[in-house]
Amino acid sequence: MDGAPKVTDSMVKSDLHPPHSGPGSDPVLYGVAAGLAELFPPVTGHARAVHDRDPVETDEPERD
């Protein structure tokens, strides 16, 4: 062994090393996209459907 650090696949695809071809090849856009993805992660909540809401949560007046 020569003592040099081993370059892993994750290091090659890090924010400091954008891909050389494809949609992520522009380093400026790649950095902006990576920053936005970190600031605004995907929302994975459990939203209830509109018809499953409680009557109190609707905007319509209650009918008798």
PyMOL Python script that loads the backbone (N, CA, C, O; Angstrom):
from pymol import cmd

cmd.read_pdbstr("""\
ATOM      1  N   MET A   1       0.836  -1.185   0.000  1.00  0.00           N
ATOM      2  CA  MET A   1       0.000   0.000   0.000  1.00  0.00           C
ATOM      3  C   MET A   1       0.876   1.241   0.000  1.00  0.00           C
ATOM      4  O   MET A   1       1.928   1.274   0.638  1.00  0.00           O
ATOM      5  N   ASP A   2       0.434   2.250  -0.715  1.00  0.00           N
ATOM      6  CA  ASP A   2       1.246   3.454  -0.849  1.00  0.00           C
ATOM      7  C   ASP A   2       0.818   4.575   0.093  1.00  0.00           C
ATOM      8  O   ASP A   2       1.445   5.634   0.096  1.00  0.00           O
ATOM      9  N   GLY A   3      -0.229   4.377   0.890  1.00  0.00           N
ATOM     10  CA  GLY A   3      -0.659   5.382   1.850  1.00  0.00           C
ATOM     11  C   GLY A   3      -1.537   6.473   1.269  1.00  0.00           C
ATOM     12  O   GLY A   3      -1.971   7.360   2.003  1.00  0.00           O
ATOM     13  N   ALA A   4      -1.811   6.436  -0.022  1.00  0.00           N
ATOM     14  CA  ALA A   4      -2.675   7.444  -0.647  1.00  0.00           C
ATOM     15  C   ALA A   4      -4.125   7.165  -0.272  1.00  0.00           C
ATOM     16  O   ALA A   4      -4.518   6.004  -0.158  1.00  0.00           O
ATOM     17  N   PRO A   5      -4.932   8.221  -0.078  1.00  0.00           N
ATOM     18  CA  PRO A   5      -6.342   7.996   0.259  1.00  0.00           C
ATOM     19  C   PRO A   5      -7.072   7.331  -0.900  1.00  0.00           C
ATOM     20  O   PRO A   5      -6.823   7.637  -2.067  1.00  0.00           O
ATOM     21  N   LYS A   6      -7.964   6.429  -0.566  1.00  0.00           N
ATOM     22  CA  LYS A   6      -8.736   5.717  -1.582  1.00  0.00           C
ATOM     23  C   LYS A   6      -9.913   6.591  -2.011  1.00  0.00           C
ATOM     24  O   LYS A   6     -10.660   7.089  -1.169  1.00  0.00           O
ATOM     25  N   VAL A   7     -10.073   6.772  -3.302  1.00  0.00           N
ATOM     26  CA  VAL A   7     -11.177   7.570  -3.831  1.00  0.00           C
ATOM     27  C   VAL A   7     -12.367   6.648  -4.014  1.00  0.00           C
ATOM     28  O   VAL A   7     -12.308   5.680  -4.772  1.00  0.00           O
ATOM     29  N   THR A   8     -13.449   6.957  -3.313  1.00  0.00           N
ATOM     30  CA  THR A   8     -14.652   6.138  -3.420  1.00  0.00           C
ATOM     31  C   THR A   8     -15.619   6.762  -4.412  1.00  0.00           C
ATOM     32  O   THR A   8     -15.464   7.915  -4.817  1.00  0.00           O
ATOM     33  N   ASP A   9     -16.619   5.976  -4.795  1.00  0.00           N
ATOM     34  CA  ASP A   9     -17.621   6.444  -5.757  1.00  0.00           C
ATOM     35  C   ASP A   9     -18.389   7.641  -5.204  1.00  0.00           C
ATOM     36  O   ASP A   9     -18.740   8.549  -5.958  1.00  0.00           O
ATOM     37  N   SER A  10     -18.657   7.655  -3.892  1.00  0.00           N
ATOM     38  CA  SER A  10     -19.390   8.781  -3.312  1.00  0.00           C
ATOM     39  C   SER A  10     -18.561  10.063  -3.328  1.00  0.00           C
ATOM     40  O   SER A  10     -19.115  11.159  -3.414  1.00  0.00           O
ATOM     41  N   MET A  11     -17.239   9.933  -3.247  1.00  0.00           N
ATOM     42  CA  MET A  11     -16.389  11.121  -3.309  1.00  0.00           C
ATOM     43  C   MET A  11     -16.405  11.722  -4.710  1.00  0.00           C
ATOM     44  O   MET A  11     -16.359  12.942  -4.867  1.00  0.00           O
ATOM     45  N   VAL A  12     -16.470  10.871  -5.719  1.00  0.00           N
ATOM     46  CA  VAL A  12     -16.462  11.345  -7.099  1.00  0.00           C
ATOM     47  C   VAL A  12     -17.760  12.077  -7.413  1.00  0.00           C
ATOM     48  O   VAL A  12     -17.763  13.022  -8.202  1.00  0.00           O
ATOM     49  N   LYS A  13     -18.860  11.652  -6.805  1.00  0.00           N
ATOM     50  CA  LYS A  13     -20.161  12.254  -7.088  1.00  0.00           C
ATOM     51  C   LYS A  13     -20.579  13.254  -6.016  1.00  0.00           C
ATOM     52  O   LYS A  13     -21.771  13.520  -5.865  1.00  0.00           O
ATOM     53  N   SER A  14     -19.648  13.803  -5.282  1.00  0.00           N
ATOM     54  CA  SER A  14     -19.985  14.761  -4.236  1.00  0.00           C
ATOM     55  C   SER A  14     -20.268  16.129  -4.833  1.00  0.00           C
ATOM     56  O   SER A  14     -20.116  16.331  -6.038  1.00  0.00           O
ATOM     57  N   ASP A  15     -20.679  17.067  -3.991  1.00  0.00           N
ATOM     58  CA  ASP A  15     -20.987  18.420  -4.447  1.00  0.00           C
ATOM     59  C   ASP A  15     -19.763  19.124  -5.031  1.00  0.00           C
ATOM     60  O   ASP A  15     -19.905  20.030  -5.852  1.00  0.00           O
ATOM     61  N   LEU A  16     -18.574  18.718  -4.619  1.00  0.00           N
ATOM     62  CA  LEU A  16     -17.362  19.348  -5.128  1.00  0.00           C
ATOM     63  C   LEU A  16     -16.958  18.812  -6.490  1.00  0.00           C
ATOM     64  O   LEU A  16     -16.152  19.430  -7.185  1.00  0.00           O
ATOM     65  N   HIS A  17     -17.506  17.677  -6.876  1.00  0.00           N
ATOM     66  CA  HIS A  17     -17.146  17.047  -8.146  1.00  0.00           C
ATOM     67  C   HIS A  17     -18.410  16.689  -8.921  1.00  0.00           C
ATOM     68  O   HIS A  17     -18.854  15.542  -8.867  1.00  0.00           O
ATOM     69  N   PRO A  18     -19.000  17.645  -9.643  1.00  0.00           N
ATOM     70  CA  PRO A  18     -20.214  17.323 -10.410  1.00  0.00           C
ATOM     71  C   PRO A  18     -19.897  16.358 -11.544  1.00  0.00           C
ATOM     72  O   PRO A  18     -18.740  16.249 -11.952  1.00  0.00           O
ATOM     73  N   PRO A  19     -20.906  15.654 -12.062  1.00  0.00           N
ATOM     74  CA  PRO A  19     -20.679  14.737 -13.178  1.00  0.00           C
ATOM     75  C   PRO A  19     -20.139  15.476 -14.397  1.00  0.00           C
ATOM     76  O   PRO A  19     -20.388  16.671 -14.559  1.00  0.00           O
ATOM     77  N   HIS A  20     -19.403  14.775 -15.253  1.00  0.00           N
ATOM     78  CA  HIS A  20     -18.799  15.400 -16.430  1.00  0.00           C
ATOM     79  C   HIS A  20     -19.754  15.483 -17.606  1.00  0.00           C
ATOM     80  O   HIS A  20     -19.488  16.228 -18.549  1.00  0.00           O
ATOM     81  N   SER A  21     -20.855  14.747 -17.583  1.00  0.00           N
ATOM     82  CA  SER A  21     -21.830  14.809 -18.664  1.00  0.00           C
ATOM     83  C   SER A  21     -23.223  14.629 -18.091  1.00  0.00           C
ATOM     84  O   SER A  21     -23.385  14.144 -16.971  1.00  0.00           O
ATOM     85  N   GLY A  22     -24.216  15.016 -18.853  1.00  0.00           N
ATOM     86  CA  GLY A  22     -25.593  14.868 -18.418  1.00  0.00           C
ATOM     87  C   GLY A  22     -26.150  16.154 -17.847  1.00  0.00           C
ATOM     88  O   GLY A  22     -25.506  17.201 -17.917  1.00  0.00           O
ATOM     89  N   PRO A  23     -27.365  16.080 -17.273  1.00  0.00           N
ATOM     90  CA  PRO A  23     -28.028  17.299 -16.791  1.00  0.00           C
ATOM     91  C   PRO A  23     -27.329  17.967 -15.614  1.00  0.00           C
ATOM     92  O   PRO A  23     -27.529  19.161 -15.392  1.00  0.00           O
ATOM     93  N   GLY A  24     -26.518  17.241 -14.856  1.00  0.00           N
ATOM     94  CA  GLY A  24     -25.824  17.822 -13.713  1.00  0.00           C
ATOM     95  C   GLY A  24     -24.412  18.252 -14.018  1.00  0.00           C
ATOM     96  O   GLY A  24     -23.627  18.478 -13.097  1.00  0.00           O
ATOM     97  N   SER A  25     -24.061  18.373 -15.296  1.00  0.00           N
ATOM     98  CA  SER A  25     -22.668  18.655 -15.643  1.00  0.00           C
ATOM     99  C   SER A  25     -22.279  20.123 -15.495  1.00  0.00           C
ATOM    100  O   SER A  25     -21.088  20.424 -15.418  1.00  0.00           O
ATOM    101  N   ASP A  26     -23.230  21.040 -15.451  1.00  0.00           N
ATOM    102  CA  ASP A  26     -22.924  22.461 -15.251  1.00  0.00           C
ATOM    103  C   ASP A  26     -22.629  22.672 -13.770  1.00  0.00           C
ATOM    104  O   ASP A  26     -23.527  22.493 -12.947  1.00  0.00           O
ATOM    105  N   PRO A  27     -21.394  23.047 -13.397  1.00  0.00           N
ATOM    106  CA  PRO A  27     -21.050  23.145 -11.975  1.00  0.00           C
ATOM    107  C   PRO A  27     -21.866  24.180 -11.215  1.00  0.00           C
ATOM    108  O   PRO A  27     -22.142  23.991 -10.030  1.00  0.00           O
ATOM    109  N   VAL A  28     -22.259  25.268 -11.868  1.00  0.00           N
ATOM    110  CA  VAL A  28     -23.049  26.293 -11.178  1.00  0.00           C
ATOM    111  C   VAL A  28     -24.446  25.761 -10.883  1.00  0.00           C
ATOM    112  O   VAL A  28     -24.923  25.848  -9.751  1.00  0.00           O
ATOM    113  N   LEU A  29     -25.099  25.212 -11.902  1.00  0.00           N
ATOM    114  CA  LEU A  29     -26.443  24.672 -11.695  1.00  0.00           C
ATOM    115  C   LEU A  29     -26.421  23.482 -10.747  1.00  0.00           C
ATOM    116  O   LEU A  29     -27.350  23.296  -9.960  1.00  0.00           O
ATOM    117  N   TYR A  30     -25.372  22.679 -10.817  1.00  0.00           N
ATOM    118  CA  TYR A  30     -25.233  21.533  -9.920  1.00  0.00           C
ATOM    119  C   TYR A  30     -25.149  22.012  -8.470  1.00  0.00           C
ATOM    120  O   TYR A  30     -25.788  21.440  -7.587  1.00  0.00           O
ATOM    121  N   GLY A  31     -24.368  23.052  -8.228  1.00  0.00           N
ATOM    122  CA  GLY A  31     -24.242  23.590  -6.875  1.00  0.00           C
ATOM    123  C   GLY A  31     -25.528  24.209  -6.377  1.00  0.00           C
ATOM    124  O   GLY A  31     -25.894  24.041  -5.214  1.00  0.00           O
ATOM    125  N   VAL A  32     -26.221  24.930  -7.255  1.00  0.00           N
ATOM    126  CA  VAL A  32     -27.502  25.540  -6.877  1.00  0.00           C
ATOM    127  C   VAL A  32     -28.512  24.447  -6.552  1.00  0.00           C
ATOM    128  O   VAL A  32     -29.213  24.529  -5.544  1.00  0.00           O
ATOM    129  N   ALA A  33     -28.589  23.427  -7.398  1.00  0.00           N
ATOM    130  CA  ALA A  33     -29.536  22.337  -7.162  1.00  0.00           C
ATOM    131  C   ALA A  33     -29.214  21.594  -5.872  1.00  0.00           C
ATOM    132  O   ALA A  33     -30.122  21.228  -5.125  1.00  0.00           O
ATOM    133  N   ALA A  34     -27.940  21.368  -5.603  1.00  0.00           N
ATOM    134  CA  ALA A  34     -27.545  20.678  -4.372  1.00  0.00           C
ATOM    135  C   ALA A  34     -27.898  21.520  -3.148  1.00  0.00           C
ATOM    136  O   ALA A  34     -28.353  20.987  -2.136  1.00  0.00           O
ATOM    137  N   GLY A  35     -27.691  22.836  -3.238  1.00  0.00           N
ATOM    138  CA  GLY A  35     -28.034  23.720  -2.123  1.00  0.00           C
ATOM    139  C   GLY A  35     -29.525  23.777  -1.875  1.00  0.00           C
ATOM    140  O   GLY A  35     -29.968  23.748  -0.727  1.00  0.00           O
ATOM    141  N   LEU A  36     -30.310  23.860  -2.951  1.00  0.00           N
ATOM    142  CA  LEU A  36     -31.764  23.890  -2.806  1.00  0.00           C
ATOM    143  C   LEU A  36     -32.291  22.568  -2.254  1.00  0.00           C
ATOM    144  O   LEU A  36     -33.216  22.559  -1.443  1.00  0.00           O
ATOM    145  N   ALA A  37     -31.712  21.464  -2.686  1.00  0.00           N
ATOM    146  CA  ALA A  37     -32.142  20.163  -2.180  1.00  0.00           C
ATOM    147  C   ALA A  37     -31.853  20.032  -0.689  1.00  0.00           C
ATOM    148  O   ALA A  37     -32.603  19.377   0.034  1.00  0.00           O
ATOM    149  N   GLU A  38     -30.776  20.648  -0.231  1.00  0.00           N
ATOM    150  CA  GLU A  38     -30.449  20.596   1.196  1.00  0.00           C
ATOM    151  C   GLU A  38     -31.369  21.515   2.002  1.00  0.00           C
ATOM    152  O   GLU A  38     -31.788  21.167   3.107  1.00  0.00           O
ATOM    153  N   LEU A  39     -31.682  22.693   1.444  1.00  0.00           N
ATOM    154  CA  LEU A  39     -32.545  23.636   2.152  1.00  0.00           C
ATOM    155  C   LEU A  39     -34.005  23.204   2.160  1.00  0.00           C
ATOM    156  O   LEU A  39     -34.712  23.396   3.149  1.00  0.00           O
ATOM    157  N   PHE A  40     -34.449  22.622   1.060  1.00  0.00           N
ATOM    158  CA  PHE A  40     -35.851  22.249   0.907  1.00  0.00           C
ATOM    159  C   PHE A  40     -35.959  20.766   0.560  1.00  0.00           C
ATOM    160  O   PHE A  40     -36.154  20.417  -0.604  1.00  0.00           O
ATOM    161  N   PRO A  41     -35.834  19.894   1.558  1.00  0.00           N
ATOM    162  CA  PRO A  41     -35.935  18.458   1.271  1.00  0.00           C
ATOM    163  C   PRO A  41     -37.356  18.099   0.839  1.00  0.00           C
ATOM    164  O   PRO A  41     -38.293  18.836   1.145  1.00  0.00           O
ATOM    165  N   PRO A  42     -37.532  16.988   0.139  1.00  0.00           N
ATOM    166  CA  PRO A  42     -38.871  16.587  -0.296  1.00  0.00           C
ATOM    167  C   PRO A  42     -39.797  16.369   0.892  1.00  0.00           C
ATOM    168  O   PRO A  42     -39.376  15.872   1.937  1.00  0.00           O
ATOM    169  N   VAL A  43     -41.050  16.742   0.726  1.00  0.00           N
ATOM    170  CA  VAL A  43     -42.048  16.565   1.778  1.00  0.00           C
ATOM    171  C   VAL A  43     -42.620  15.162   1.654  1.00  0.00           C
ATOM    172  O   VAL A  43     -43.110  14.775   0.593  1.00  0.00           O
ATOM    173  N   THR A  44     -42.555  14.408   2.731  1.00  0.00           N
ATOM    174  CA  THR A  44     -43.068  13.042   2.716  1.00  0.00           C
ATOM    175  C   THR A  44     -44.058  12.842   3.846  1.00  0.00           C
ATOM    176  O   THR A  44     -43.985  11.852   4.573  1.00  0.00           O
ATOM    177  N   GLY A  45     -44.984  13.777   3.996  1.00  0.00           N
ATOM    178  CA  GLY A  45     -45.977  13.684   5.056  1.00  0.00           C
ATOM    179  C   GLY A  45     -47.152  12.825   4.637  1.00  0.00           C
ATOM    180  O   GLY A  45     -47.296  12.473   3.466  1.00  0.00           O
ATOM    181  N   HIS A  46     -47.978  12.496   5.591  1.00  0.00           N
ATOM    182  CA  HIS A  46     -49.177  11.712   5.326  1.00  0.00           C
ATOM    183  C   HIS A  46     -50.368  12.661   5.298  1.00  0.00           C
ATOM    184  O   HIS A  46     -50.985  12.922   6.331  1.00  0.00           O
ATOM    185  N   ALA A  47     -50.682  13.165   4.136  1.00  0.00           N
ATOM    186  CA  ALA A  47     -51.804  14.086   3.994  1.00  0.00           C
ATOM    187  C   ALA A  47     -53.096  13.294   3.888  1.00  0.00           C
ATOM    188  O   ALA A  47     -53.152  12.238   3.259  1.00  0.00           O
ATOM    189  N   ARG A  48     -54.128  13.829   4.517  1.00  0.00           N
ATOM    190  CA  ARG A  48     -55.433  13.190   4.417  1.00  0.00           C
ATOM    191  C   ARG A  48     -56.158  13.737   3.200  1.00  0.00           C
ATOM    192  O   ARG A  48     -56.009  14.908   2.852  1.00  0.00           O
ATOM    193  N   ALA A  49     -56.929  12.900   2.566  1.00  0.00           N
ATOM    194  CA  ALA A  49     -57.710  13.324   1.411  1.00  0.00           C
ATOM    195  C   ALA A  49     -58.776  14.317   1.852  1.00  0.00           C
ATOM    196  O   ALA A  49     -59.156  14.345   3.022  1.00  0.00           O
ATOM    197  N   VAL A  50     -59.255  15.128   0.923  1.00  0.00           N
ATOM    198  CA  VAL A  50     -60.245  16.159   1.239  1.00  0.00           C
ATOM    199  C   VAL A  50     -61.512  15.532   1.796  1.00  0.00           C
ATOM    200  O   VAL A  50     -62.100  16.081   2.727  1.00  0.00           O
ATOM    201  N   HIS A  51     -61.948  14.414   1.265  1.00  0.00           N
ATOM    202  CA  HIS A  51     -63.190  13.801   1.738  1.00  0.00           C
ATOM    203  C   HIS A  51     -63.021  13.106   3.088  1.00  0.00           C
ATOM    204  O   HIS A  51     -64.021  12.706   3.684  1.00  0.00           O
ATOM    205  N   ASP A  52     -61.817  12.950   3.584  1.00  0.00           N
ATOM    206  CA  ASP A  52     -61.565  12.336   4.886  1.00  0.00           C
ATOM    207  C   ASP A  52     -61.441  13.360   6.015  1.00  0.00           C
ATOM    208  O   ASP A  52     -61.235  12.984   7.169  1.00  0.00           O
ATOM    209  N   ARG A  53     -61.565  14.647   5.692  1.00  0.00           N
ATOM    210  CA  ARG A  53     -61.413  15.671   6.731  1.00  0.00           C
ATOM    211  C   ARG A  53     -62.612  15.681   7.669  1.00  0.00           C
ATOM    212  O   ARG A  53     -63.704  15.241   7.310  1.00  0.00           O
ATOM    213  N   ASP A  54     -62.394  16.182   8.857  1.00  0.00           N
ATOM    214  CA  ASP A  54     -63.479  16.354   9.818  1.00  0.00           C
ATOM    215  C   ASP A  54     -64.375  17.488   9.355  1.00  0.00           C
ATOM    216  O   ASP A  54     -63.894  18.414   8.702  1.00  0.00           O
ATOM    217  N   PRO A  55     -65.678  17.446   9.676  1.00  0.00           N
ATOM    218  CA  PRO A  55     -66.582  18.533   9.263  1.00  0.00           C
ATOM    219  C   PRO A  55     -66.155  19.892   9.811  1.00  0.00           C
ATOM    220  O   PRO A  55     -66.435  20.917   9.188  1.00  0.00           O
ATOM    221  N   VAL A  56     -65.492  19.924  10.946  1.00  0.00           N
ATOM    222  CA  VAL A  56     -65.057  21.184  11.543  1.00  0.00           C
ATOM    223  C   VAL A  56     -64.006  21.858  10.663  1.00  0.00           C
ATOM    224  O   VAL A  56     -63.882  23.083  10.671  1.00  0.00           O
ATOM    225  N   GLU A  57     -63.261  21.076   9.919  1.00  0.00           N
ATOM    226  CA  GLU A  57     -62.176  21.613   9.114  1.00  0.00           C
ATOM    227  C   GLU A  57     -62.630  22.166   7.766  1.00  0.00           C
ATOM    228  O   GLU A  57     -61.813  22.731   7.039  1.00  0.00           O
ATOM    229  N   THR A  58     -63.900  22.023   7.413  1.00  0.00           N
ATOM    230  CA  THR A  58     -64.366  22.502   6.112  1.00  0.00           C
ATOM    231  C   THR A  58     -64.704  23.981   6.186  1.00  0.00           C
ATOM    232  O   THR A  58     -64.930  24.530   7.264  1.00  0.00           O
ATOM    233  N   ASP A  59     -64.735  24.608   5.032  1.00  0.00           N
ATOM    234  CA  ASP A  59     -65.079  26.023   4.954  1.00  0.00           C
ATOM    235  C   ASP A  59     -66.576  26.242   4.762  1.00  0.00           C
ATOM    236  O   ASP A  59     -67.044  27.379   4.819  1.00  0.00           O
ATOM    237  N   GLU A  60     -67.334  25.169   4.536  1.00  0.00           N
ATOM    238  CA  GLU A  60     -68.764  25.298   4.294  1.00  0.00           C
ATOM    239  C   GLU A  60     -69.518  25.389   5.617  1.00  0.00           C
ATOM    240  O   GLU A  60     -69.116  24.780   6.608  1.00  0.00           O
ATOM    241  N   PRO A  61     -70.622  26.158   5.631  1.00  0.00           N
ATOM    242  CA  PRO A  61     -71.436  26.215   6.859  1.00  0.00           C
ATOM    243  C   PRO A  61     -72.136  24.873   7.087  1.00  0.00           C
ATOM    244  O   PRO A  61     -72.445  24.145   6.144  1.00  0.00           O
ATOM    245  N   GLU A  62     -72.379  24.568   8.368  1.00  0.00           N
ATOM    246  CA  GLU A  62     -73.028  23.305   8.707  1.00  0.00           C
ATOM    247  C   GLU A  62     -74.488  23.345   8.292  1.00  0.00           C
ATOM    248  O   GLU A  62     -75.173  24.345   8.508  1.00  0.00           O
ATOM    249  N   ARG A  63     -74.967  22.252   7.694  1.00  0.00           N
ATOM    250  CA  ARG A  63     -76.360  22.183   7.241  1.00  0.00           C
ATOM    251  C   ARG A  63     -77.172  21.350   8.216  1.00  0.00           C
ATOM    252  O   ARG A  63     -76.683  20.360   8.760  1.00  0.00           O
ATOM    253  N   ASP A  64     -78.434  21.763   8.435  1.00  0.00           N
ATOM    254  CA  ASP A  64     -79.333  21.016   9.338  1.00  0.00           C
ATOM    255  C   ASP A  64     -80.258  20.129   8.571  1.00  0.00           C
ATOM    256  O   ASP A  64     -81.079  19.431   9.166  1.00  0.00           O
TER     257      ASP A  64
END
""", "prot")
cmd.dss("prot")
cmd.show_as("cartoon", "prot")
cmd.util.cbc("prot")
cmd.orient("prot")
